[in-house]
């Protein structure tokens, strides 16, 4: 023990509390070098190589270890993760500082230290007798930590001399970008270099220079440069301004369509969904999408309206902003005062939310230049200026770049190259990009996670059957899409002796295998959901569970959590019970196979009888839900048929829904509602529930206008009124009209979210017209269901609780992550469908199809092609072509092009082509064939005039 530190603290009750802190020092903490004669007895597990295989350095020719300071770890983590960099000593002092300053970097450095091939070693210098230092009088915490790092570096070098008789003993190189700290280290006899000096000395690895992060914004500011942006205010002034009301805090959301426009969603504002509009480079002031910013609201005389102009950044390498000023002037057109919105400017950044960005290099036109612009795949992110020697080899590649800073006299932020993903257009590469861009965790499960899986072969034991019913005798079956391997649910229906029916929903008992708090549980919670792409599934849990031990496959014993009702023949619930169980599914059916059994006149076996009973009850349950106001909405979903060898999509069809789809859905909904009621009864403050907020009336404007254009009476004041209005839409001449209205109604809806019952008062699920709802039926692919299983197990006495399960603040944080992961999974799935749709039309060539107008814009129509479930925009204004006469009526809404009028749901015929002229953003293009408008409509048997060039580039890409 070093010595006691005693201080007095005043309690809330007004008393005085004496606190004694003791700091223990040890002399048995090893240096980490394998085979060290002085430390071998103290090593927990060797990490450093005894003769380090350091990269060849012109500054340090002898073997050496690296000892970086805190800022090097924080800002040069991409360098440290490179396979070339090995044998690094991470001090406890440094690790603690990193943990306090950046959770993502801390996680990355912990991952690196757990990689045995990297030979990173964490040295607990704060508890080592010879390396611990006390804070001196008048010394601040930062200076004390700098001194502690130097003391540890000096101790290491002296220690290496002791244990190696050879003069060529390993050195410990101190890496710091703090010039004063480096000078002090050199004075004390410690070999010290900046990160840039050391990396540039690695003559065999020049590519590492590209990965160096710029040290500061100031370093990149040149005196002669013109200042483009206003200075950001310091955090202390921002906090004072927010407290006084002079500034507002919110999330910066950049526009996809206009790089000179953004909105800031104000945090904690009394006005629901209040947003501030920002227009112009200076008002955006170097904020990047999802940053937390402070904004100053401009005087009302300077307010603007949301722009309908589409502007894309053309990405010049220079810092000339005159062109930007001209573009900003195009936003300032004559505007109706009613359209003006509160407008503002960014005065400072409260929190940066930068991440590594995927995209492609736009090589500089200047020969031999190392400075190039990087164009992110996400249009909301500005171009990034990087320095690289690899520009020629990186052309046509998807790469990852990180932002280092954004000086006030630079048009673009500065960054550095991180990684080459692969060739643009390659399926594996593009899939990796969409996973990275949507922040989908997809790395292989670590050994720490896999270590908590059951050992194979696995069987149900007597211990497993405690608190569990044996239901293996029941005629249970599952009904799922084709090729489904992660089977979450199975059902049964049988007649009881009293004439009533017993119906059971049996859900995979995933919580039996995933225990709270272990590495498997933490990884599942982080992933939140399984992500289904067109050709790939990113599992939430390892495959041994998702496709085997938890999957309710036929003819094998499996553990389940069962919700069992006793019903009469009118589907009225008489009794409900929940039990952990063991089942043996008698059949794993597809929706088509189950439908065939129900419709068959010759099949009357137990499985078929059970399915018919379930289907009959499901129809009654569905009708009852609809009568209560539940919405039956529509969204065009597509299925790809792929070539068995190339795996390219060869056909694209909308998914066919059968009665059996609805049958399974009804019983899953019923189980979710039953479980929600039960867990809320038992845990009124800690139940994990799911709600669907009612949309604000403004969301329905487009739907009401569409109904008005068809002379339909349409009510939206409640879910029941909306459901009734949708049901009444019929047109013998236009059978698809009802589906179009339901698709449009889907666009009006809010996002359903998870929440903790103790943190909210509104539980209602608008779409299902249910006062309470949760997710219980898919624990293999949704972590929310795992938590619900644990709550239900405690409620029925089948399992024990644990602290986090009844901590509403922890549950609220978990719900926040789950909502984010579910949203990102949806976006990733849509991006995968979009990419495969592009592949399909690339191979298909030009296609002519019938379409229906979904939306009318000022210069375009948005159409839906039912055959492919595909949506696209037909523009009536094209660059370098004469502009047609356009008349837009916002009230109808309608658009008159020359003498032809277009309204919502009108039928048109379009030509579909793939535009590959922009490799970064390939897109499906649609041109009007019918109705024919001179100078605009294209004949069905010709190609667009602008498709010849894309065809050339496409062949180059294929080569």
JOVENQUI-V461004 format. One record per backbone hydrogen bond with DSSP energy under -1.0 kcal/mol. CO is the residue of the C=O (numbers start at 0). NH is the residue of the N-H. E is the energy in kcal/mol with one decimal. If there is no record, write none. Layout:
CO|NH|E + CO|NH|E
This chain:
4|20|-2.9 + 6|18|-3.0 + 8|16|-3.6 + 10|13|-1.4 + 14|10|-2.5 + 16|8|-2.9 + 18|6|-2.3 + 20|4|-2.9 + 22|1|-3.3 + 25|128|-2.9 + 31|46|-1.6 + 31|47|-2.0 + 32|35|-1.7 + 35|39|-1.9 + 38|41|-2.0 + 47|33|-2.2 + 51|53|-1.8 + 62|170|-2.2 + 64|172|-3.1 + 65|88|-3.4 + 66|174|-1.9 + 68|72|-1.8 + 69|73|-2.5 + 70|74|-2.5 + 71|75|-2.4 + 75|79|-2.0 + 76|80|-1.8 + 78|81|-1.2 + 81|84|-1.4 + 86|65|-2.0 + 87|120|-2.7 + 89|122|-2.0 + 90|94|-2.6 + 91|95|-2.4 + 92|96|-1.7 + 93|97|-2.5 + 94|98|-2.3 + 95|99|-1.8 + 96|100|-1.4 + 97|101|-2.9 + 101|105|-2.3 + 102|106|-2.3 + 103|107|-2.1 + 104|108|-2.6 + 105|109|-2.1 + 106|110|-2.0 + 107|111|-2.0 + 108|112|-2.3 + 109|113|-1.3 + 111|114|-1.4 + 114|117|-1.7 + 117|86|-1.8 + 120|89|-3.2 + 122|91|-2.2 + 122|124|-2.2 + 123|126|-1.5 + 126|25|-3.0 + 127|130|-1.0 + 127|131|-1.7 + 135|138|-2.1 + 139|143|-2.2 + 140|144|-2.2 + 141|145|-2.3 + 142|146|-2.2 + 143|147|-2.2 + 144|148|-2.1 + 145|149|-2.0 + 146|150|-2.6 + 147|151|-2.0 + 148|152|-2.2 + 149|153|-2.6 + 150|154|-2.5 + 151|155|-2.3 + 152|156|-1.9 + 153|157|-2.2 + 154|158|-2.6 + 155|159|-2.4 + 156|160|-1.5 + 157|161|-1.7 + 158|162|-1.9 + 159|163|-1.0 + 166|168|-1.0 + 170|64|-3.0 + 172|66|-2.8 + 173|192|-2.2 + 174|68|-1.9 + 177|181|-2.5 + 178|182|-2.4 + 179|183|-2.3 + 180|184|-2.1 + 181|185|-2.4 + 182|186|-2.2 + 183|187|-1.6 + 184|189|-2.8 + 185|188|-1.6 + 190|173|-2.9 + 192|175|-2.0 + 193|197|-2.2 + 194|198|-2.7 + 195|199|-2.4 + 198|201|-1.3 + 200|57|-2.2 + 200|202|-1.8 + 201|204|-1.8 + 204|207|-1.6 + 205|208|-1.4 + 207|210|-1.3 + 208|211|-1.5 + 209|416|-1.3 + 216|219|-1.1 + 217|220|-1.6 + 221|224|-1.8 + 233|237|-2.0 + 234|238|-2.6 + 235|239|-1.9 + 236|240|-2.5 + 237|241|-2.5 + 238|242|-2.2 + 239|243|-2.2 + 240|245|-1.5 + 240|246|-1.6 + 247|294|-2.9 + 248|266|-2.7 + 249|292|-2.7 + 250|264|-2.1 + 251|289|-3.5 + 252|262|-2.4 + 256|310|-1.9 + 257|260|-1.8 + 259|279|-2.8 + 260|254|-1.7 + 261|277|-2.9 + 262|252|-3.4 + 263|275|-2.3 + 264|250|-2.0 + 270|273|-1.3 + 273|265|-1.7 + 275|263|-2.4 + 276|343|-2.2 + 277|261|-2.2 + 279|283|-2.1 + 280|284|-2.1 + 282|345|-2.9 + 283|286|-1.6 + 287|290|-2.4 + 290|251|-2.9 + 291|349|-2.3 + 291|350|-2.1 + 292|249|-2.2 + 293|346|-2.6 + 293|347|-1.2 + 294|247|-2.6 + 295|344|-1.8 + 298|301|-2.6 + 299|302|-1.5 + 303|340|-2.8 + 310|258|-1.5 + 320|324|-1.9 + 321|325|-1.8 + 322|326|-2.1 + 323|327|-2.6 + 324|328|-1.6 + 327|330|-1.1 + 330|332|-1.6 + 335|338|-2.0 + 336|339|-1.3 + 341|276|-2.7 + 342|297|-2.8 + 344|295|-2.6 + 346|232|-2.7 + 347|293|-2.5 + 350|291|-2.7 + 356|400|-2.5 + 357|376|-3.1 + 358|398|-2.5 + 359|374|-3.1 + 361|372|-1.5 + 365|368|-1.7 + 369|387|-2.4 + 371|385|-2.7 + 372|361|-3.6 + 373|383|-2.2 + 374|359|-2.1 + 377|380|-1.9 + 383|373|-3.0 + 384|414|-2.4 + 385|371|-2.7 + 389|393|-1.7 + 393|396|-1.7 + 395|423|-2.2 + 397|420|-2.9 + 397|421|-1.3 + 398|358|-1.8 + 399|417|-2.9 + 399|418|-1.4 + 400|356|-3.1 + 401|415|-2.3 + 404|413|-3.1 + 406|409|-1.4 + 407|227|-1.7 + 407|228|-2.6 + 412|384|-3.0 + 413|403|-3.1 + 413|404|-1.6 + 415|401|-2.3 + 418|399|-3.0 + 421|397|-3.7 + 422|425|-1.5 + 425|429|-3.0 + 426|430|-2.3 + 427|431|-2.1 + 428|432|-2.3 + 429|433|-2.3 + 430|434|-1.9 + 431|435|-2.4 + 432|436|-3.2 + 433|437|-1.2 + 434|439|-2.9 + 435|438|-1.5 + 445|449|-2.6 + 446|450|-1.9 + 448|451|-1.6 + 449|452|-1.8 + 460|464|-1.2 + 462|465|-1.2 + 464|467|-1.5 + 468|581|-1.9 + 470|473|-1.5 + 473|475|-1.8 + 475|585|-3.8 + 476|490|-3.1 + 477|588|-3.0 + 479|590|-1.0 + 480|483|-1.3 + 484|486|-1.2 + 486|551|-2.4 + 487|507|-2.7 + 489|505|-3.1 + 490|476|-2.3 + 491|503|-2.4 + 493|501|-3.3 + 495|498|-1.9 + 499|495|-3.3 + 500|566|-3.0 + 501|493|-2.1 + 502|564|-2.9 + 503|491|-1.7 + 504|562|-2.7 + 505|489|-1.9 + 506|560|-2.9 + 507|509|-1.8 + 508|511|-1.1 + 509|512|-1.4 + 509|513|-2.0 + 514|517|-1.3 + 517|521|-2.5 + 518|522|-2.2 + 519|523|-2.0 + 520|524|-2.4 + 521|525|-2.0 + 522|526|-2.4 + 523|527|-2.7 + 526|528|-1.2 + 527|782|-2.5 + 530|537|-2.9 + 535|532|-3.1 + 537|530|-2.3 + 541|544|-1.5 + 541|545|-2.3 + 542|546|-2.5 + 543|548|-2.7 + 544|549|-2.0 + 550|552|-2.4 + 557|582|-2.8 + 558|508|-1.9 + 559|580|-3.1 + 560|506|-2.5 + 561|578|-2.2 + 562|504|-2.5 + 563|576|-2.4 + 564|502|-2.3 + 565|573|-3.5 + 565|574|-1.4 + 566|500|-3.2 + 567|570|-1.7 + 571|567|-1.6 + 574|565|-2.2 + 576|563|-2.9 + 578|561|-3.3 + 579|468|-2.9 + 580|559|-2.9 + 581|470|-2.4 + 582|557|-2.6 + 584|554|-3.6 + 586|477|-2.5 + 588|479|-2.4 + 589|593|-2.5 + 590|594|-2.2 + 591|595|-2.3 + 592|596|-1.8 + 593|597|-2.2 + 594|598|-2.3 + 595|599|-1.2 + 604|608|-2.6 + 605|609|-2.3 + 606|610|-2.4 + 607|611|-2.4 + 608|612|-2.1 + 609|613|-2.4 + 610|614|-2.7 + 611|615|-2.3 + 612|616|-2.1 + 613|617|-2.5 + 614|618|-1.8 + 615|619|-1.3 + 616|620|-2.6 + 617|621|-2.6 + 618|622|-2.2 + 619|623|-2.2 + 620|624|-2.1 + 621|625|-2.6 + 622|626|-2.3 + 623|627|-1.3 + 624|629|-2.4 + 625|628|-1.3 + 636|654|-2.4 + 638|652|-2.3 + 640|649|-3.6 + 640|650|-1.4 + 642|646|-1.7 + 647|642|-2.8 + 650|640|-2.5 + 652|638|-3.7 + 657|661|-1.3 + 658|662|-2.4 + 659|663|-2.2 + 660|664|-2.1 + 661|665|-2.5 + 662|666|-1.5 + 663|667|-2.0 + 664|668|-2.6 + 665|669|-2.2 + 666|670|-2.1 + 667|671|-2.3 + 668|672|-2.3 + 669|673|-2.5 + 670|674|-2.6 + 671|675|-2.2 + 672|676|-2.1 + 673|677|-1.8 + 674|678|-2.8 + 675|679|-1.8 + 676|680|-1.9 + 677|681|-1.8 + 678|682|-2.8 + 684|757|-1.2 + 686|756|-2.6 + 688|754|-2.3 + 690|752|-2.5 + 691|765|-2.4 + 695|698|-2.0 + 696|699|-1.4 + 697|700|-1.3 + 699|703|-2.7 + 700|704|-2.5 + 701|705|-2.0 + 702|706|-2.2 + 703|707|-2.4 + 704|708|-2.1 + 706|711|-2.8 + 707|710|-1.7 + 717|721|-2.4 + 718|722|-2.8 + 719|723|-2.6 + 720|724|-2.3 + 721|725|-2.4 + 722|726|-2.2 + 723|727|-1.5 + 725|728|-1.1 + 730|733|-1.5 + 733|736|-2.0 + 735|739|-2.1 + 736|740|-2.2 + 737|741|-2.0 + 738|742|-2.4 + 739|743|-2.3 + 740|744|-2.4 + 741|745|-1.7 + 742|746|-1.2 + 745|748|-1.2 + 752|690|-2.7 + 754|688|-2.5 + 755|758|-2.3 + 763|691|-1.4 + 764|769|-1.6 + 766|630|-2.9 + 769|764|-3.1 + 772|689|-2.7 + 777|781|-1.3 + 780|529|-2.4 + 782|786|-1.8 + 783|787|-2.2 + 784|788|-2.5 + 785|789|-2.0 + 786|790|-2.4 + 787|791|-2.6 + 788|792|-2.6 + 789|793|-2.0 + 790|794|-2.2 + 791|795|-1.8 + 792|797|-2.9 + 792|798|-1.1 + 793|796|-1.0 + 801|804|-1.4 + 802|805|-1.1 + 803|806|-1.2 + 806|810|-2.4 + 807|811|-2.2 + 808|812|-2.0 + 809|813|-2.3 + 810|814|-2.7 + 811|815|-1.9 + 812|816|-1.8 + 813|817|-2.6 + 814|818|-2.7 + 815|819|-1.8 + 816|820|-2.9 + 817|821|-2.5 + 818|822|-2.0 + 819|823|-2.6 + 820|824|-2.3 + 821|825|-2.0 + 822|826|-2.2 + 823|827|-2.7 + 824|828|-2.2 + 825|829|-2.3 + 826|830|-2.4 + 827|831|-2.1 + 828|832|-2.2 + 829|833|-2.6 + 830|834|-2.3 + 831|835|-2.3 + 832|836|-2.2 + 833|837|-2.0 + 834|838|-2.0 + 835|839|-2.2 + 836|840|-2.3 + 837|841|-2.1 + 838|842|-1.9 + 839|843|-2.0 + 840|844|-2.0 + 846|911|-3.7 + 848|909|-2.7 + 850|907|-2.8 + 851|863|-2.9 + 852|904|-3.4 + 854|861|-2.7 + 858|875|-2.5 + 859|856|-3.0 + 860|873|-3.0 + 861|853|-3.4 + 861|854|-1.6 + 862|871|-2.2 + 863|851|-2.5 + 864|868|-1.4 + 864|869|-1.5 + 869|864|-3.3 + 871|862|-3.0 + 873|860|-2.0 + 877|880|-1.5 + 884|897|-3.1 + 886|895|-3.0 + 888|893|-2.0 + 893|888|-2.9 + 894|901|-2.4 + 895|886|-2.1 + 896|899|-2.7 + 899|896|-3.2 + 901|894|-2.0 + 902|905|-1.9 + 905|852|-2.3 + 907|850|-2.9 + 908|928|-3.1 + 908|929|-1.6 + 909|848|-2.4 + 910|926|-2.0 + 911|846|-2.0 + 912|924|-3.3 + 914|922|-1.9 + 922|914|-3.1 + 924|912|-2.4 + 926|910|-2.9 + 927|937|-2.8 + 929|908|-2.5 + 932|935|-2.4 + 932|936|-2.3 + 938|941|-1.4 + 943|946|-1.6 + 946|950|-1.7 + 947|951|-1.5 + 948|952|-2.3 + 949|953|-2.5 + 950|954|-2.0 + 951|955|-1.7 + 952|956|-2.3 + 953|957|-2.4 + 954|958|-2.0
